[in-house]
Amino acid sequence: ASSVRTFMLQKSNFGLNGQLDACLDLTFVDILMRYINEKGWRDSRVYKAAQMDRRLFSKIMSDRNYKPSKDTAIALTIALELTLKQANDLLSRAGYTLSHSNKRDVIIEYFIREGIHDLSDINEVLYNLDQKIIGR
């Protein structure tokens, strides 16, 4: 019985290691491209929804290891209409989180969770609550 258990643990560790390798190899830009492709959207739709300059978007997309600012990463998660789980995954790949100890982050998380993806509307609420708007 112990040899069967050992085999099963080795097998599950191999599967886990494979998943870890796959996950760790994917950068912010890799996942960003995946979401754009899965949605079948044009790049212009994404950078316009993110209220982002085309040149910045092009710079991001041309460097697999690009590390965007937190605001840029947030703007792209909103533009892509991601779920909260997807948004958190994308943000984490750039090294960011939405913190529950930060009023601005809580507001942004609320809109993502509720499926409200209009950056202008979100910025209006942030502004009205004396929080820094996303971008600019």
Salt bridges, closest charged atoms under 4 A:
ASP30 OD2 - ARG64 NH2 2.81
ASP53 OD2 - ARG55 NE 3.05
ASP71 OD1 - ARG104 NH2 2.81
ASP71 OD2 - LYS132 NZ 2.49
ASP89 OD1 - ARG93 NE 3.20
ASP105 OD2 - LYS70 NZ 2.69
GLU109 OE1 - HIS100 NE2 2.97
GLU109 OE2 - ARG113 NH2 3.44
